[in-house]
Amino acid sequence: MAIHDHPELTREDSEAFLDDEHTASRMESVLLHQTLRNALSNPGLILDEQTPLDEALRMMRERRQGCILVTQDGKLSGIFTERDVLMKIVGTKIDLQHTPLRPYMTRDPIRLPADAIVAYALNKMVLEGFRHVPLTDDEGRPVGVVSMRDIIEYVSGFFPKDVLNLPPEPTIGFKSREGA
């Protein structure tokens, strides 16, 4: 998405950000050289595919998780997300106590190794419309899940000055420099 697609940014704001070659170089370095292992802040909620839906939903709520990495024999077999809850469960007459995750999970999700680069995960998320991507080891066992939020927080951590010094409201630019 180009800067000109954001009318709330002033020309000065966008030029200052885009003209900073150092910032662009750092952004490229973060996206192309940092691994998901570095961005991973959440080991994820991992449950067997025979776990009853009521237990899975309770654990998602209690642990404030947007998804569950679902396993069979210790290997990733699916992912169960908030979207699955809304699209497959809400409004149906399912016996949550006696129905396992398996029929309602997304089977064989796209997964990445923890040493994949951040740009690759971001690409998958944007192109496929995912908010979560499971990370697995060489044997297919889940090691964590990376979310769009994790990536945004991780990347923005490399640019604290640029992010923290933005105007308080996107439609209001700075009228004058602080203390001037």
Salt bridges, closest charged atoms under 4 A:
ASP5 OD1 - HIS4 NE2 3.47
GLU8 OE2 - HIS6 ND1 3.50
GLU15 OE2 - ARG11 NH1 3.48
GLU49 OE2 - ARG102 NE 2.84
GLU62 OE1 - ARG58 NH1 3.07
ASP84 OD1 - LYS88 NZ 3.13
ASP95 OD2 - HIS98 ND1 2.70
ASP137 OD2 - ARG141 NH2 2.89
GLU139 OE1 - ARG141 NH2 2.98
GLU153 OE2 - ARG149 NE 3.09
ASP162 OD2 - ARG26 NH2 3.23
